[in-house]
């Protein structure tokens, strides 16, 4: 028989994210739940022992250091191991931002597993929720604060498991593109991009070549020069200011990169754009529009 300490919090619930229930269980061999559905998200984290979690006709055999997320209205089943039954903590939660938050963290019915070394922190957060178990604004805020902490522990230290190679590649490229788009105006290097998405530079290179048809450095340079071309056409800023605005501390390096891509100097490009709606003008505008649209598609 399961030895569980569980709390459910009743009452009308409104807001972006709030706790429905939480608990800690030391299970007996073969103790199981389901197949059944839950009306809200539930995240379990295994403190010790082993067990099986099933969702979408797929079985996951888990041990201490792993967790699993149950989405609302998904049929799931989980069962303790015969010889080494698991002990776990869990938190159930809901709210109008719960689904989007879990998606942003990489969770879905197809990717429900995560790994973390924060077992003590997970336990502390759940125990704190259980200690502040009575009705009242202060305890509601305390429990929901611990929920944010619980989820932040997953987000900061866990890698969602079982992602397909295509999904992982898409995820890393999207995050890298986001970083470049947000920081192209600074003196970033590709090592900074790789460090941000937590992969090595050579792997990032491979992913970009497959997804974008260019290296990360080529993408960074292309994005910077595209933005510079836009500024040259739409503003009267000096070339030196445009260079700085696009991440180039040395105007000579900027001019060299611009000429390599646009086959003319920044000053010549600006003059060409000022001639009016010539055929070449339209072609350059289309190049800028196409590249920006390509970036926007990645971020959509």
PyMOL commands that set and color helices and strands:
alter all, ss='L'
color gray80, all
select helices_A, chain A and resi 98-104+119-131+137-157+165-183+190-197+201-212+216-234+239-245+251-262+266-273+279-299
alter helices_A, ss='H'
color red, helices_A
select strands_A, chain A and resi 3-8+18-26+32-36+41-48+50-55+58-63+66-70+76-80+87-94+113-115+159-161
alter strands_A, ss='S'
color yellow, strands_A
deselect
rebuild
show_as cartoon
